[in-house]
Each structure stands twice: as structure tokens, then as C-alpha cells.
């Protein structure tokens, strides 16, 4: 039930600037995920929204009210911490009830809110246990329950799944998705470094890099139409291949020469006549690479490593210069006997990305 | 033999004796008592391994028994004898104790000390630890509060003798009284009943530093997120302190409290130096001292009473400390 607006928000610790010029509108009921490399300030931004860190530049509005100097408890937010941050000396019930007790709610109100949250999260059998008697997943549910009982306008999740083991992470991720479904009016902001979480949960992903927002948009848009090389390589695994190339023919469809592999390839990206001869990076996702015998190819090289995962086979190609990241192709199904072979790879022109000076030619 | 040579010989004999004991006893066990050969080889190895820990523990157990367990029994035995040490008088010493007015005063005073000093020292230590936690000059403040720990009880008592001096030109208390318009200086140490508390202040002053250092470390160990979660839950600083932080370090608080309690039950120097137990300030240890060398039977009886009082606190302390370790 809340619109959240960040305008020119920045954060600096003394002379060190960690975030600047963050502009972002988050609508009611939206689930926005902040992703980015370690140290990009995504958790800091979340903590600024929570009120645990001071906002040193710009404004934060929630429902049109400036929140910069409002104490955390009155911002209408609730936060779920990475380490759960349960009060170790209190039972599950008391953990969830604490904020309501502080707010001097009546006994009946508190009990009703706690029971309701416990039912939603299947925590009823554990209400009288101490946190130390719970498993990691149960603790995380209690942390979420503690947020739910406050009935906040905005939920803030700070890497809530990163302390769980792989299987539990998937299960809890689905639970969070169901929770969102059950509370369509709640706005949620979720910080993670796990792009699967980001892709599956988000209505919109915000990629933070180099103190700023690199790109904000629906998950598939970030995957299909990344604005920058950074976003292109950050979203998707293994990361997008980048090959040095040159624009050979401009037009509705651009033709490219790739000196390293010795081939040429087409891209469904319009270019202008004056672009001819421009140095670009040609981006192709590993999963878009296709083996070919034709003359239209992006890369030809010897296969150095073959990873057979059953569902897919990943090929790592030798590169002419060892300091470059290996070119990777992800082929569906099982392929054997490719090790040491010279293979030509190409891609559908619609799946080829072009970057000049780090920015996509699609978005200029 | 020069003392230096004596020392060397002692060290060589001591260390050599230890090595000889462990090596020889082990050898005896393995080769002679339960040799690992012959028809009963399996049984012999098992038995040797059952005996071995006791073999190695024996010296420590023996020394502990000699210097800790035996004295307890010995003291109790001695306390059943009269002044000359030859006449058995049964529980006569204890009867005399409980009939003695001064002993009852000492028990009541000791009870007051045990109630007030650990509570006050822990409380002030906790407050000091919390208040100095985030301060830029917090470490300087902590050092100053900790300093009295480095002073002996007698030294501290001498300092406080000045504070309590019966002279407005020397004593702080009387200077303040005079400043507020009092005509004559009073001897603070002779104010009935309250003089006990003035003595306790000295020990509180010394022990606050100890409590502060331990509790400060415990406070630092509290996960920061629980405090942040409480901030978001709307708790004010007092609620965070008393409902989030203090409960999380309760185990440490109890250990600090009980540790100071032992100290209080043993302290005698302060009373001995300040009042000598006069003016109704007697406590058990100084009461015991007053009988020492005059009537050892009576003195050991007091010692035994003190031990009985300390025992339950000590058991509780050990249990708590173990819980903390886990």
C-alpha cells in the first residue's frame, strides 16, 4: 500500500562516496530486487530506506511523505535481515510480538496478529520455542513473521536466503513468492546477489554498479536488452561472451567482422552509415551459441574444456590471448568427442548484442 | 651448598621426578602388571587403558587432596577443640559463636555486604560499559574506572580514609558538609549502621572496573542486527538496553555478580584497616581474624561458617560459567 520514491539519493561516509544520484520510483504492490556485485551499495541503499543509515543526499518519500528524518519505526517498513536477527532470549511468539508490545497494542490484538502470521508461515507448532531450537529455514520464517505482524507498507529483505543451504533456499524462495501472492498490496524490496532469486522473484530488477543504477527493468528486459556491457555480463550464467568486432555494413541489419575468430555475423540491430568501421564488442550469450558449418560465424576455435551436465554441455574455447575470459557455448543435450576439435559457432542475428564504449547500440 | 645450586638441584629433581614418575609408572603398567603379551593379551590391554588415566591424574589429585580437601576436614576437626587445641569440646565453639552478639552483627553485616556490593558493582559496571561503548574517549574513561582494580585493598582503604577524614580540611565528606553549612566535622566511620555502607563504597569503587571490563566485552559480542531489528520494531534506547541487550548478556552478568560475591565474602582488609571491626562494622572475615592466634578453635569455626556460606554461591557460579562456555 505504498509508493516509494527515491530522488537523487546518495550516500557518503566522509569523503568516500558509495552511492549517488539514485532515482527510483517503486509502485504499490511491486517487488523490486536490488542486485549488484559485492560492495556496490545495494545493502546500504536498503538500510537507507529502512532508516538504519542516514541519507546524505537526495530525498526518500513514502506515500508522498518525506522520510529522510523519520525514525525507522515510523516509516511503515519492516526488515528481514540476512542473519535473521532474532532476539535469542525470546520465544518465537515473543519475537513476533515484540514490536506490537512496544507499540502498546492490546493483548488480544497482539495474539491475533501473531496467530495469523504463524498460520501463514506454518509456525504454529513452534511458537513457544526459542530461536536456538529452530532450523535455519524456520528461523528465517520467524524473521519474516516478525515483519508480517507489523503490517508494514514496505517489506525490506536483506539477502534473506544467503544463510540457507541450497535446497532450503529454493524452498524458501518459493515461499516468499507465495507470500507475495498472498499479500498483493505489499510493496517489497529485496536485496540479493543471487541472480536466480532476482530473476524469479522480481517484478523489476535494479542493477547497481559503480555507485549508480546501471539499469532498472523487468527481469526479461534486463536479460534480452541489457543497456550496458556490465548488465549484460552480470545477468545470465555463464556470463555473456564479448568478442571484439568491427561494423562492416550498416543498415536495418548490421554486418560485423570479428577479427579474432576470422568470421562475419549479422545482428538485428539498426546502425547508421557513419557507424561503418566502428569498433564494437559483440555480445552473445553462451546459450545462444550454435555450432555451424557455414561461412557466417562469430567464432572459430579449439575446444579446451567440455563440461557435460547432462541437460546441457558447456564448451570452453581456447582464446588467442589468454588474458581474455574464455568463450563459452552452452549447447542443449549431450555432446561427446568435442575436446580438442576446432568448432565454428554462430548465433541467431536477433540474439546478438552490440556494445560501443560499454553501452548497448540498441539503447542509444 | 649455595642457594643457587640448591635451586638448580630442586628444579632438576622436581622435573626429573615428574618424568620418572610418569615414565616409570607407565612402564610398570605396560610391562609388569598388564603385559601386552601372553594368553590374556586383549584383556590386559583393556585393563591397562582403564588404569592409565588414573595413573596420570594421581599426582594432581593427590596434591589437590592434600592442600584443598584435607584442610577442609582438618579445619572442621580443629574447630571441635578448645583454645588449647587438646580439649575436645564438640560443637562448643559453634555454640559460643551463635551466642556471641558480635558474631551475629558480623553475619548481618556480611549479609548486607553480599546484597549490596555485588549488585552495585555489577550495576555501575554495566552502566559504565554501555555509556562508554560508542564514545570516542570511551577507552580513556574505561581506563580511569578500571584503575582502582590495580590498588590493593589496604591502599584503597588508606585513600578513602582521607575522603572520610574527621576534618573538613582533609576529608571530602566533611568538606561538603561544611560547605553546606554544618558546624562541626563528624567521624563518618562512627555513624551507626550507615558506616557499613561507607565501607562498602570502597569495595564497589574497586570492583566496578572489573564488572565494566567483562560486561563491556559481552556487550560488544551482541549481534548488531538484533539491535537494529529492535530499532525497526520501534524500541527506544532504554527498551533496547533493558529488553534486548541485558537479557542477551544475562549469563555474563550472573558470572560477574557471583564472582564479586566470593570476593565480598573473603574481604577483610577494608574493615580491618578502616575500623578494625569497631562501631558495629564487624564482618565474618575480620571477626575470624580477631580470634586468630588467640583461640584457633573459634577462628576455624568462623572459617568453616564462611565456607558453608560461600559454597552454594560457588556451585551456582561454576554452573553458570559452564553454561556460558557452551
Interface residues (C-beta under 8 A of the other chain):
Chain A: X50 X51 X52 X71 X72 X73 X74 X77 X78 X79 X81 X82 X83 X84 X85 X86 X87 X88 X89 X90 X98 X99 X102 X103 X146 X150
Chain B: X223 X225 X226 X228 X229 X230 X231 X232 X233 X234 X235 X239 X243 X244 X247 X248 X250
